[in-house]
Amino acid sequence: YSIEKAVKVKDIFLFLLTLISVVFLIKNQFLGSSIEGLTSSGEILISILIFVISWWILSDKPMHVVGMLGLGFAVLFELCSFSEAFQFFANPLIFLFLGGFFFSIFIQKLSIDEKIIHLALNIPFIAKDNRFMFLSLILVTAFFSFWFSNTATVAIVLPVILKLINHTKELNSNQKAILLMAI
């Protein structure tokens, strides 16, 4: 049993399941609902689900693209309005988290996290006493938390803390745990 044969079988199943969902849609459009106890909208939804699930499982297309296709088909066949289908993609919390994560990536790309570590380790009174180092990092975390959500703040500060833990040899495991828990 070769890989090529398995790929062909997978492609055949994908084609058949797509064909079944298309035939189901066409039959529903011209002949109406035929499953007892199920409305026409329910049959359309079942055919869209068959299409989306089969493409998720059997194709190499990205899941988010196929999922968006399913939402597009639901709008196209008037199962819901555009705003109902895509309302959760415009939630302000999503943009808050994404902004924080993008800012975290931005900080890492510009090596600002390494500059913070260098600054923290080179100030004499902070570098000599671990308590001051902990306090300074807690204050930096509190400053970021003032502007971003707590989750985004952790995404920003965690790479800094992990690099600091890896660069500082005199910290024992308890101090490392305290430093991680402080953020």
C-alpha positions as CSV (number, residue, x, y, z in Angstrom):
1,Y,0.0,0.0,0.0
2,S,1.9,3.1,-1.2
3,I,1.6,6.7,-0.2
4,E,0.6,7.6,-3.8
5,K,-2.4,5.3,-3.6
6,A,-3.4,6.7,-0.2
7,V,-3.3,10.2,-1.6
8,K,-5.5,9.1,-4.5
9,V,-8.0,7.5,-2.1
10,K,-8.0,10.7,0.0
11,D,-8.6,12.8,-3.1
12,I,-11.4,10.5,-4.3
13,F,-13.1,10.8,-0.9
14,L,-12.7,14.6,-1.0
15,F,-14.2,14.8,-4.4
16,L,-17.1,12.5,-3.5
17,L,-17.9,14.4,-0.3
18,T,-17.8,17.7,-2.2
19,L,-20.0,16.3,-4.9
20,I,-22.5,15.0,-2.3
21,S,-22.7,18.5,-0.7
22,V,-23.1,20.2,-4.1
23,V,-25.8,17.7,-5.2
24,F,-27.5,18.2,-1.8
25,L,-27.5,22.0,-2.3
26,I,-28.8,21.8,-5.9
27,K,-31.5,19.3,-5.0
28,N,-32.6,21.6,-2.1
29,Q,-32.7,24.7,-4.3
30,F,-34.9,23.0,-7.0
31,L,-36.9,20.4,-5.2
32,G,-37.0,21.7,-1.7
33,S,-36.5,19.9,1.6
34,S,-36.9,16.1,1.6
35,I,-35.7,15.1,5.0
36,E,-38.7,14.9,7.4
37,G,-38.5,17.3,10.3
38,L,-35.7,19.4,8.7
39,T,-36.3,22.7,7.1
40,S,-34.7,23.8,3.8
41,S,-32.2,26.0,5.7
42,G,-31.3,22.9,7.8
43,E,-30.5,20.9,4.8
44,I,-28.4,23.7,3.3
45,L,-26.5,23.9,6.6
46,I,-25.9,20.2,6.6
47,S,-24.5,20.3,3.1
48,I,-22.2,23.2,4.0
49,L,-21.0,21.3,7.1
50,I,-20.3,18.2,4.9
51,F,-18.3,20.4,2.6
52,V,-16.3,22.2,5.3
53,I,-15.6,19.1,7.5
54,S,-14.5,17.0,4.5
55,W,-12.1,19.8,3.3
56,W,-10.8,20.2,6.9
57,I,-10.1,16.5,7.2
58,L,-9.0,15.5,3.7
59,S,-7.4,18.5,2.1
60,D,-4.2,20.3,2.7
61,K,-5.9,23.7,2.6
62,P,-5.5,25.9,5.7
63,M,-8.3,25.3,8.2
64,H,-9.0,29.0,8.6
65,V,-9.5,29.5,4.8
66,V,-12.0,26.6,4.6
67,G,-13.8,27.8,7.8
68,M,-14.2,31.3,6.2
69,L,-15.5,29.6,3.1
70,G,-18.2,27.9,5.2
71,L,-19.2,31.3,6.7
72,G,-19.3,32.8,3.2
73,F,-21.5,30.0,2.0
74,A,-23.8,30.5,5.0
75,V,-24.2,34.2,4.0
76,L,-24.5,33.3,0.3
77,F,-27.4,30.9,0.9
78,E,-29.0,33.4,3.3
79,L,-28.7,31.3,6.4
80,C,-27.6,34.3,8.3
81,S,-26.6,37.9,7.5
82,F,-23.0,39.0,6.9
83,S,-22.9,40.8,10.3
84,E,-24.2,37.8,12.1
85,A,-21.7,35.4,10.5
86,F,-18.6,37.6,11.1
87,Q,-19.6,39.4,14.3
88,F,-17.0,37.6,16.4
89,F,-14.1,38.6,14.1
90,A,-14.7,42.3,15.0
91,N,-14.9,41.9,18.7
92,P,-12.8,44.6,20.4
93,L,-11.2,42.1,22.7
94,I,-9.8,40.2,19.7
95,F,-8.1,43.4,18.5
96,L,-6.8,44.1,22.0
97,F,-5.2,40.7,22.2
98,L,-3.8,40.9,18.6
99,G,-2.4,44.4,19.2
100,G,-0.6,43.2,22.4
101,F,0.8,40.1,20.6
102,F,1.9,42.2,17.6
103,F,3.6,44.6,20.0
104,S,5.3,41.7,21.7
105,I,6.7,40.5,18.3
106,F,7.7,44.1,17.5
107,I,9.6,44.3,20.8
108,Q,11.4,41.0,20.0
109,K,12.2,42.0,16.4
110,L,13.8,45.3,17.5
111,S,15.7,43.6,20.3
112,I,14.2,45.9,22.8
113,D,13.8,43.0,25.2
114,E,17.6,42.5,25.2
115,K,18.1,46.2,25.8
116,I,15.9,46.0,28.9
117,I,17.9,43.0,30.2
118,H,21.1,44.8,29.5
119,L,19.8,47.9,31.3
120,A,18.6,45.8,34.2
121,L,21.9,44.0,34.7
122,N,24.1,47.0,34.3
123,I,22.5,49.4,36.8
124,P,24.7,48.9,39.8
125,F,22.2,48.8,42.6
126,I,19.7,46.7,40.6
127,A,22.3,44.2,39.3
128,K,23.8,43.7,42.8
129,D,20.5,42.9,44.6
130,N,18.0,40.4,43.3
131,R,15.2,42.1,45.2
132,F,15.7,45.4,43.2
133,M,15.9,43.4,40.0
134,F,12.6,41.7,40.8
135,L,11.0,45.0,41.8
136,S,12.2,46.7,38.6
137,L,10.8,44.0,36.4
138,I,7.5,44.0,38.4
139,L,7.2,47.7,37.8
140,V,7.9,47.3,34.1
141,T,5.2,44.6,33.9
142,A,2.8,46.9,35.8
143,F,3.6,49.7,33.3
144,F,2.8,47.4,30.3
145,S,-0.3,46.1,32.1
146,F,-1.5,49.7,32.3
147,W,-1.6,50.0,28.5
148,F,-2.3,46.4,27.4
149,S,-4.4,43.5,28.6
150,N,-2.8,41.2,31.2
151,T,-2.5,38.4,28.6
152,A,-0.7,40.7,26.1
153,T,1.5,42.0,28.9
154,V,2.6,38.5,29.7
155,A,3.3,37.9,26.0
156,I,5.5,41.1,26.0
157,V,7.3,40.5,29.3
158,L,7.7,36.7,29.3
159,P,10.5,36.6,26.6
160,V,12.4,39.3,28.6
161,I,12.1,37.3,31.9
162,L,13.1,34.1,30.2
163,K,16.2,35.7,28.6
164,L,17.0,37.3,32.0
165,I,16.7,33.9,33.7
166,N,19.0,32.3,31.2
167,H,21.6,35.1,31.4
168,T,21.7,35.4,35.2
169,K,23.6,32.5,36.7
170,E,23.2,33.4,40.4
171,L,19.5,32.9,40.5
172,N,18.4,29.6,42.1
173,S,15.2,27.7,41.0
174,N,13.0,29.4,43.7
175,Q,14.1,32.8,42.6
176,K,13.4,32.0,39.0
177,A,9.9,30.7,39.9
178,I,9.2,33.9,41.9
179,L,10.3,36.0,39.0
180,L,8.0,34.1,36.6
181,M,5.1,34.2,39.0
182,A,5.6,38.0,39.5
183,I,4.5,38.7,36.0
